[in-house]
Amino acid sequence: MQVQRLLAAHPRLRFFVGLLWFCCAAASAEDATRLHQQIDRLIAGSDPDFADRVSPPSSDVAFLRRVHLDLTGRIPSAVQAHCFLADRTADKRTRLIDRLLTSPEHVRHLQYVFDVVLMQRRPEKHVKLAEWRAYLFRAFRDNKSWDQLTQELVSSDGASAANRAAARFLLDRELKIGETTRDIGRIFLGRDLQCAQCHDHPEIDDYLQRHYYGISAFLQRSYLFTDPKAKQATIGEKADGAVKFTSVFTSEEGQTQPRILDLPEIADPPVAEEPYVSKPDKTTRGVPKYSRRLQLAAALTSSEHRAYRQNIANRLWALVIGRGLVEPLDMFHEANPPLHPDLLALLANDLVQHDYDMRRTLREIMLSQTYQRSSELMVDAEPADDRYYAALLKPLTPEQLAWSTMQATGVVQLTRAEISNRLEKEQPDLDTASPDYAFQLEQAVHDELQAHVDVFVEVFASTNEPSSLNATADQALFLMNGALLAEWLEPAGGNLSDRLLAHSDRSKMVHELYFGTLTRAPTDTEIRFVIEFLDSFGDDQKSGIQELIRTILCSAEFRLNH
């Protein structure tokens, strides 16, 4: 209030404060603009002949499909496609990116993506999957920074309702030291140190045994504690315990306190006369006054080393581009340097400067010409991924395939309309234009359709997410003969089959089919082929249309991101 009175009494001061605010806002916008331009300059500077080899910008329809899949995990509807193509404004791609980044569907997509990154589709053990997924959804809705998310995941003990969901990262690994140490190195530092458990890595010179045990030392005193009354698992910890190791190759012995790679060891403070808040026994969870495990969060996210920030920069790049600057994503080492070291450093340092704002980083990558290029290589270009002459083709994840199939067949639209009508009847004063309503509606639609997504995950997911279009027999049979897809192809309520059957103009019908499934217009050859195909079914047009839709949904084009 005092500041407001001061500004009201001094117009000149108010003017200069306003000018300062404007300059800061402009500088911030300029800084954001510079990042995606720097990305393009660094990519182009990697090859003196880059301008002669690089592919042109992608078409609007290819960009639309790709950005929807990368940000919302599903293809756009035919209506969305037509609206975007009809837009003639110069900044429509930027506005689309910004709109999708704030959508509830984007939040849901990141929930799916990071669930796989963090938990590799582990089954539910000590923490309910619904609670864990809701925790991730809230984190991405609030645009929680990566370092804050990391700190919550590695420090939560599950003893309170407030941190129970975040504790799944440790609890559902049952705090097995070997497995948890390896996963912390892989997921947060980009280094799979498993082979350094028994000796320095035999093939990677900079993966050392002390690196593995430095991470392990944060965890060695902790253990899984199950309350005998509540029967609930939490994390307890002892106040003592040293970490020693011996190389099976050289028999050389070593010892380390907690450390992250080659950063200095974190020494324990002097031992208190009574080292425990609660002393561990069969009925009591151990809580020491000094916790080694709680030092891990700050050590991982420390600005003193590059591994943490480079790892998340590499993962975000791979998420939308389709290939990491370091591949595999968890094998950073000196003999496997980044394809573009300066670019990785740029992205990593920018993340630190902007408090690990992942949404901002995704936006800047997608604004780049590198992201928005066509996937078609120029005639004289080498088909080399590392040069980024063209956009990379990516197969859809199980979740993307599920939501895209439901979007194409009309399941999503019909479910949303039904739930929207119900909500408006139940809550007559509902503000349907508010962001809160959008998230409420998305949650209700998601809850209604989650079981279908789970079926796709069961059929299409594997330990390693798909990197090719090679289908197993079960996957092919699911798409070609599965009862679920057959149900969605049954004409009803204005779904895709129903709409196509209602068309009297065959050419317009084919256009609706292609825009609804492949997000593009059909060629003249495709129009003729589809009409001839349907003619072969005679009066049974329903069967012909169902077979046609199923064929497209089984095609490689549908299962690619563009």
KEDREN-365099 format. One record per residue (C-alpha): residue in one letter; x, y, z. Coordinates in steps of 0.1 Angstrom, whole numbers, padded with zeros to 4 digits, always signed. Example, Ala and Ser with C-alpha at 12.3 -4.5 7.8 and 13.67 -1.06 7.14 Angstrom:
! residues 2
A+0123-0045+0078S+0137-0011+0071
END
This chain:
! residues 562
M+0000+0000+0000Q+0028+0024+0008V+0044+0018-0026Q+0010+0024-0043R+0006+0057-0025L+0041+0067-0034L+0036+0060-0071A+0002+0078-0070A+0018+0109-0055H+0047+0111-0079P+0037+0107-0116R+0074+0110-0128L+0084+0081-0105R+0054+0061-0118F+0066+0068-0154F+0102+0056-0147V+0090+0025-0129G+0067+0017-0158L+0096+0023-0182L+0119+0000-0162W+0092-0027-0162F+0088-0024-0199C+0126-0026-0205C+0128-0057-0183A+0099-0074-0201A+0115-0065-0235A+0149-0078-0224S+0132-0110-0212A+0114-0115-0245E+0146-0107-0264D+0165-0133-0243A+0139-0160-0251T+0141-0151-0288R+0178-0153-0288L+0178-0189-0275H+0161-0205-0304Q+0181-0184-0328Q+0213-0195-0312I+0201-0231-0315D+0198-0227-0353R+0231-0209-0356L+0250-0236-0338I+0233-0264-0358A+0240-0246-0391G+0276-0238-0381S+0284-0275-0377D+0287-0280-0415P+0301-0254-0440D+0277-0268-0467F+0247-0269-0443A+0227-0243-0463D+0229-0265-0494R+0219-0297-0476V+0193-0285-0452S+0156-0293-0458P+0131-0265-0462P+0105-0257-0435S+0079-0283-0429S+0044-0278-0443D+0017-0265-0420V+0000-0299-0418A+0032-0317-0410F+0041-0291-0383L+0006-0293-0369R+0006-0330-0365R+0042-0331-0350V+0036-0303-0325H+0003-0318-0313L+0020-0352-0308D+0051-0337-0291L+0031-0314-0268T-0002-0331-0262G+0005-0367-0270R-0022-0370-0296I-0030-0360-0332P-0051-0329-0338S-0087-0333-0348A-0099-0325-0383V-0115-0293-0370Q-0083-0282-0354A-0064-0290-0386H-0088-0270-0408C-0087-0240-0384F-0049-0239-0384L-0047-0242-0422A-0072-0214-0426D-0052-0191-0403R-0031-0167-0425T-0013-0148-0397A+0025-0149-0396D+0028-0159-0360K+0003-0188-0360R+0029-0215-0353T+0042-0195-0322R+0006-0190-0310L-0001-0227-0314I+0029-0237-0294D+0020-0213-0266R-0016-0225-0265L-0006-0262-0264L+0020-0256-0237T-0006-0243-0214S-0032-0270-0222P-0042-0297-0198E-0034-0322-0225H+0002-0311-0225V+0004-0316-0187R-0010-0351-0191H+0015-0359-0218L+0044-0348-0196Q+0030-0369-0168Y+0031-0400-0191V+0066-0392-0204F+0082-0386-0170D+0064-0415-0154V+0083-0437-0179V+0116-0418-0175L+0115-0420-0137M+0098-0454-0131Q+0103-0474-0163R+0067-0487-0160R+0073-0505-0127P+0041-0521-0112E+0025-0506-0081K+0041-0518-0048H+0041-0494-0019V+0026-0462-0034K-0007-0462-0054L-0002-0455-0090A-0031-0431-0090E-0014-0410-0063W+0019-0410-0081R+0003-0400-0114A-0017-0372-0097Y+0015-0360-0081L+0033-0358-0115F+0002-0341-0131R+0002-0314-0104A+0039-0309-0108F+0037-0302-0145R+0005-0282-0142D+0024-0259-0118N+0054-0260-0141K+0075-0272-0112S+0112-0268-0119W+0133-0299-0126D+0156-0293-0097Q+0127-0289-0073L+0111-0321-0087T+0144-0339-0083Q+0148-0328-0047E+0113-0340-0038L+0118-0374-0054V+0151-0383-0037S+0144-0368-0003S+0108-0379+0004D+0105-0408+0029G+0068-0415+0026A+0061-0410+0063S+0036-0382+0057A+0007-0378+0033A+0024-0347+0019N+0054-0366+0005R+0039-0401+0001A+0034-0399-0036A+0069-0384-0044A+0084-0412-0022R+0074-0438-0049F+0107-0431-0066L+0126-0447-0037L+0099-0469-0021D+0088-0488-0052R+0124-0496-0059E+0123-0509-0023L+0154-0489-0017K+0175-0517-0031I+0209-0500-0030G+0223-0514-0063E+0192-0507-0084T+0186-0473-0068T+0222-0461-0072R+0222-0471-0108D+0189-0454-0116I+0199-0421-0099G+0231-0421-0120R+0211-0429-0152I+0181-0406-0147F+0197-0376-0131L+0233-0376-0143G+0231-0394-0176R+0256-0420-0165D+0248-0458-0162L+0274-0467-0136Q+0262-0503-0131C+0295-0518-0144A+0315-0496-0120Q+0300-0514-0090C+0326-0541-0088H+0355-0523-0105D+0363-0493-0127H+0344-0497-0159P+0365-0519-0183E+0356-0499-0214I+0347-0464-0202D+0377-0447-0187D+0358-0420-0168Y+0332-0444-0151L+0350-0452-0118Q+0341-0474-0089R+0343-0444-0065H+0316-0427-0086Y+0292-0455-0081Y+0299-0458-0044G+0299-0420-0040I+0262-0421-0049S+0256-0453-0030A+0270-0436+0002F+0241-0413+0003L+0218-0443+0005Q+0237-0470+0024R+0224-0461+0059S+0188-0460+0047Y+0164-0489+0047L+0128-0499+0040F+0108-0499+0072T+0073-0514+0075D+0052-0502+0104P+0039-0533+0122K+0006-0517+0129A-0002-0496+0098K+0016-0521+0075Q+0029-0492+0055A+0064-0490+0041T+0085-0459+0047I+0122-0451+0047G+0142-0452+0079E+0178-0444+0084K+0207-0453+0107A+0231-0428+0120D+0263-0447+0112G+0278-0469+0085A+0308-0464+0062V+0311-0473+0025K+0340-0494+0015F+0347-0512-0018T+0372-0535-0034S+0380-0539-0071V+0375-0575-0082F+0402-0568-0109T+0430-0553-0088S+0419-0561-0052E+0425-0525-0045E+0404-0512-0016G+0387-0479-0014Q+0364-0459+0008T+0343-0429+0002Q+0319-0406+0019P+0289-0393-0002R+0299-0375-0034I+0286-0368-0069L+0311-0381-0094D+0344-0361-0089L+0330-0334-0067P+0345-0333-0032E+0332-0358-0006I+0306-0345+0018A+0319-0351+0053D+0297-0361+0082P+0295-0336+0110P+0307-0345+0145V+0286-0372+0160A+0261-0359+0185E+0259-0374+0219E+0225-0387+0210P+0225-0391+0172Y+0188-0400+0168V+0155-0381+0167S+0140-0416+0169K+0162-0446+0174P+0155-0475+0151D+0141-0508+0164K+0115-0533+0153T+0086-0510+0159T+0102-0476+0153R+0115-0460+0121G+0150-0447+0125V+0153-0409+0121P+0189-0396+0127K+0196-0360+0135Y+0220-0359+0105S+0208-0377+0074R+0232-0386+0046R+0203-0394+0023L+0189-0359+0027Q+0222-0344+0014L+0216-0361-0019A+0190-0336-0032A+0213-0306-0028A+0243-0325-0041L+0226-0337-0073T+0212-0303-0082S+0244-0284-0073S+0255-0258-0098E+0291-0270-0092H+0290-0297-0119R+0276-0300-0154A+0263-0336-0154Y+0229-0328-0139R+0220-0298-0161Q+0234-0314-0192N+0214-0346-0186I+0180-0329-0184A+0189-0306-0214N+0197-0337-0234R+0165-0354-0224L+0143-0324-0233W+0161-0321-0267A+0155-0358-0273L+0119-0356-0263V+0109-0333-0291I+0137-0337-0317G+0137-0375-0315R+0174-0380-0308G+0196-0368-0280L+0227-0348-0285V+0243-0377-0265E+0230-0412-0273P+0222-0433-0255L+0208-0408-0231D+0224-0425-0201M+0258-0429-0215F+0276-0396-0211H+0314-0401-0211E+0345-0387-0227A+0346-0413-0255N+0309-0405-0263P+0309-0367-0265P+0278-0346-0275L+0272-0344-0313H+0271-0306-0307P+0289-0298-0275D+0283-0260-0277L+0246-0266-0282L+0243-0289-0252A+0262-0263-0231L+0239-0236-0243L+0207-0255-0234A+0221-0267-0201N+0233-0232-0190D+0201-0216-0201L+0181-0240-0180V+0202-0230-0149Q+0197-0193-0157H+0160-0198-0159D+0156-0220-0128Y+0152-0252-0147D+0120-0241-0164M+0114-0271-0187R+0083-0255-0203R+0104-0226-0215T+0131-0249-0229L+0106-0270-0248R+0091-0238-0262E+0124-0225-0274I+0134-0258-0291M+0101-0259-0309L+0104-0223-0321S+0137-0232-0338Q+0140-0238-0375T+0157-0270-0365Y+0125-0284-0351Q+0103-0269-0378R+0121-0284-0408S+0106-0309-0432S+0115-0346-0427E+0122-0349-0464L+0160-0349-0471M+0173-0328-0499V+0186-0349-0529D+0223-0342-0521A+0220-0344-0484E+0235-0373-0464P+0209-0391-0443A+0229-0383-0411D+0209-0378-0379D+0237-0358-0362R+0236-0330-0387Y+0199-0323-0383Y+0194-0315-0420A+0158-0326-0416A+0133-0334-0389L+0135-0370-0376L+0107-0394-0378K+0096-0409-0345P+0072-0438-0337L+0044-0431-0313T+0046-0442-0277P+0019-0465-0265E+0001-0436-0248Q+0004-0414-0280L-0010-0443-0301A-0039-0448-0277W-0050-0412-0276S-0044-0407-0313T-0065-0437-0322M-0093-0425-0299Q-0090-0390-0314A-0091-0403-0349T-0121-0426-0344G-0141-0400-0325V-0140-0416-0290V-0123-0385-0274Q-0147-0360-0289L-0178-0380-0280T-0166-0386-0245R-0157-0350-0240A-0191-0338-0253E-0210-0362-0230I-0190-0352-0199S-0192-0315-0208N-0230-0317-0210R-0232-0336-0177L-0210-0310-0159E-0230-0281-0172K-0262-0297-0160E-0247-0305-0126Q-0231-0270-0122P-0252-0244-0140D-0229-0216-0130L-0198-0233-0143D-0175-0209-0162T-0167-0231-0193A-0142-0206-0206S-0120-0207-0175P-0087-0227-0174D-0099-0245-0143Y-0129-0259-0163A-0105-0270-0190F-0085-0290-0165Q-0116-0304-0148L-0130-0315-0181E-0096-0331-0192Q-0094-0350-0159A-0129-0364-0163V-0123-0374-0199H-0089-0390-0189D-0105-0409-0160E-0132-0422-0184L-0107-0434-0210Q-0077-0444-0188A-0086-0481-0190H-0083-0480-0228V-0049-0463-0225D-0038-0491-0201V-0048-0517-0227F-0025-0500-0253V+0003-0498-0228E-0001-0535-0220V+0001-0544-0257F+0026-0520-0270A+0050-0511-0241S+0082-0529-0234T+0111-0524-0211N+0126-0502-0237E+0101-0480-0255P+0097-0487-0292S+0124-0473-0315S+0112-0489-0347L+0079-0498-0364N+0085-0535-0362A+0053-0549-0346T+0049-0581-0327A+0023-0607-0336D+0002-0596-0306Q+0004-0560-0316A-0006-0567-0352L-0035-0589-0341F-0047-0562-0316L-0049-0536-0344M-0062-0558-0371N-0087-0580-0352G-0090-0565-0317A-0124-0561-0301L-0116-0526-0287L-0109-0511-0321A-0139-0529-0337E-0161-0512-0310W-0147-0478-0319L-0153-0484-0356E-0189-0492-0351P-0209-0462-0365A-0226-0444-0336G-0232-0409-0323G-0213-0390-0349N-0180-0408-0346L-0157-0411-0377S-0174-0441-0392D-0208-0425-0387R-0198-0393-0403L-0182-0410-0433L-0213-0431-0439A-0234-0400-0439H-0214-0383-0468S-0231-0382-0502D-0200-0366-0518R-0173-0393-0520S-0144-0368-0525K-0154-0348-0494M-0157-0381-0475V-0121-0391-0484H-0109-0356-0473E-0126-0360-0439L-0111-0395-0435Y-0075-0383-0443F-0077-0351-0422G-0092-0370-0393T-0065-0397-0393L-0034-0385-0411T-0038-0348-0406R-0034-0341-0443A-0054-0339-0476P-0055-0370-0498T-0038-0370-0532D-0059-0374-0563T-0045-0409-0566E-0056-0417-0530I-0091-0403-0536R-0095-0426-0567F-0081-0456-0548V-0104-0451-0518I-0135-0447-0540E-0126-0478-0560F-0120-0497-0527L-0154-0487-0513D-0171-0496-0546S-0158-0531-0542F-0180-0535-0511G-0212-0528-0530D-0241-0520-0507D-0221-0529-0476Q-0204-0495-0473K-0203-0498-0435S-0178-0527-0438G-0158-0510-0464I-0155-0478-0443Q-0145-0498-0412E-0119-0517-0431L-0106-0485-0447I-0102-0468-0413R-0086-0498-0397T-0061-0501-0426I-0050-0464-0421L-0047-0468-0383C-0025-0498-0389S-0003-0480-0414A+0033-0468-0408E+0022-0432-0415F-0003-0432-0387R+0022-0446-0362L+0048-0419-0371N+0049-0384-0356H+0045-0367-0390
END
